[in-house]
Amino acid sequence: MPDLILHQYVNSPFSEKIRKILAYKKINWRAVEQPVIMPKPKLVPLTGGYRRIPVLQIGADVWCDTAIIIRKLEELYPEPSIYPHGMETACQAINMWADRRIFWSTTPVIFEKLAAVVPKEFIEDRSKMMRGANFADIALAAPDARNQLRAFLEILDRTLAAQPFILGSTFSLADAACFHPVWFLRAEPSAFSHAQKFPNLMRWFDRVDAMGHGAMTPMEPDDALRIAKDAEPAAVKSIDASDPNGIKPGVRVAVTPDDYAFDPVVGLVVVSSIQEIAIEREEPGLGRIVNHFPKIGFRVSAA
Ligand SMILES: N[C@@H](CCC(=O)N[C@@H](CS)C(=O)NCC(=O)O)C(=O)O
């Protein structure tokens, strides 16, 4: 099995979600530390423009977005499953709730307190990523975000009063997903104090935190690029014959997140299933790369 390489950074909450799944499944993995802001010259050649973190690389195949990374990990390492007792629908719904609601209630609460020490380059980078929004204004949203954050945490606390994990007796994707926003709060003591008021939540937090990150070995970014250059993409051509939009193999498309960081990745379609779109690109210096994206959360348009 070629190296499973996670492009990440230590303080990235979405990477932490994946690190918990890697730990649970006892997967050996390599960590490439990438910059927190643009430019990311040793990431973008692998992704074709996608700048978010984390990204999973195996050889010359690259999975962009935690939804598709999780799907690949579950396919490669089905046991133990992150969907115990067939609870995939519940896990997916909770994952989306945590990523798109709980997580965004944490950022104003944390950055309100850190505003004075956050470098101007970070504010500019995130403002550009949010296309037009001024990231420095995030503190204005803190009062409502605090209300919502506490409401989310209280739901989790009540759930965890009677059971060790969010869906019962076993760790699942729901735990990895809800863990990462609470873990992010720990970056700022007064933000984390909101979570610390909930004892059941904190017992669960300590339990999941203690799982660690699994068997990780660091890797230099240049080594990851060399691996991509020396490999051929392993993606096997497969197009859903009943694609509702008539996508055909080899068609040139742009794939773009539908929420933020709207950097299109352009390539020729190799895989289009109900859940996934994968496109092939010729990357100068690296050769053929296939980028995999989930259908949910992305737009696919002719390019
Ligand atoms: N929907 C994406 C969200 C990823 C995301 O927003 N990651 C943050 C870091 S935790 C990010 O990329 N921020 C901008 C950056 O690091 O350049 C996923 O699930 O992978």
The ligand as a Tripos MOL2 file, in Angstrom:
@<TRIPOS>MOLECULE
LIG
   20    19     1     0     0
SMALL
NO_CHARGES

@<TRIPOS>ATOM
      1 N1        -15.5720   21.6260    3.6870 N.3       1 LIG1
      2 C1        -14.1350   21.5910    3.8880 C.3       1 LIG1
      3 C2        -13.7100   22.6670    4.8820 C.3       1 LIG1
      4 C3        -12.2150   22.7080    5.0940 C.3       1 LIG1
      5 C4        -11.7450   24.0020    5.7440 C.2       1 LIG1
      6 O1        -12.4280   25.0410    5.7720 O.2       1 LIG1
      7 N2        -10.5530   23.9530    6.2660 N.am      1 LIG1
      8 C5         -9.9330   25.1490    6.8120 C.3       1 LIG1
      9 C6         -8.8080   24.7480    7.7560 C.3       1 LIG1
     10 S1         -9.3690   23.8160    9.1320 S.3       1 LIG1
     11 C7         -9.2830   25.9130    5.6930 C.2       1 LIG1
     12 O2         -8.9960   25.3420    4.6690 O.2       1 LIG1
     13 N3         -9.0350   27.1970    5.8930 N.am      1 LIG1
     14 C8         -8.3550   27.9710    4.9030 C.3       1 LIG1
     15 C9         -6.9290   27.5520    4.7350 C.2       1 LIG1
     16 O3         -6.3830   26.8420    5.5920 O.co2     1 LIG1
     17 O4         -6.3140   27.9450    3.7610 O.co2     1 LIG1
     18 C10       -13.7520   20.2050    4.3730 C.2       1 LIG1
     19 O5        -14.5970   19.5210    4.9660 O.co2     1 LIG1
     20 O6        -12.6180   19.7780    4.0970 O.co2     1 LIG1
@<TRIPOS>BOND
     1     1     2 1
     2     2     3 1
     3     2    18 1
     4     3     4 1
     5     4     5 1
     6     5     6 2
     7     5     7 1
     8     7     8 1
     9     8     9 1
    10     8    11 1
    11     9    10 1
    12    11    12 2
    13    11    13 1
    14    13    14 1
    15    14    15 1
    16    15    16 2
    17    15    17 1
    18    18    19 2
    19    18    20 1
@<TRIPOS>SUBSTRUCTURE
     1 LIG1         1 GROUP 0 **** ****
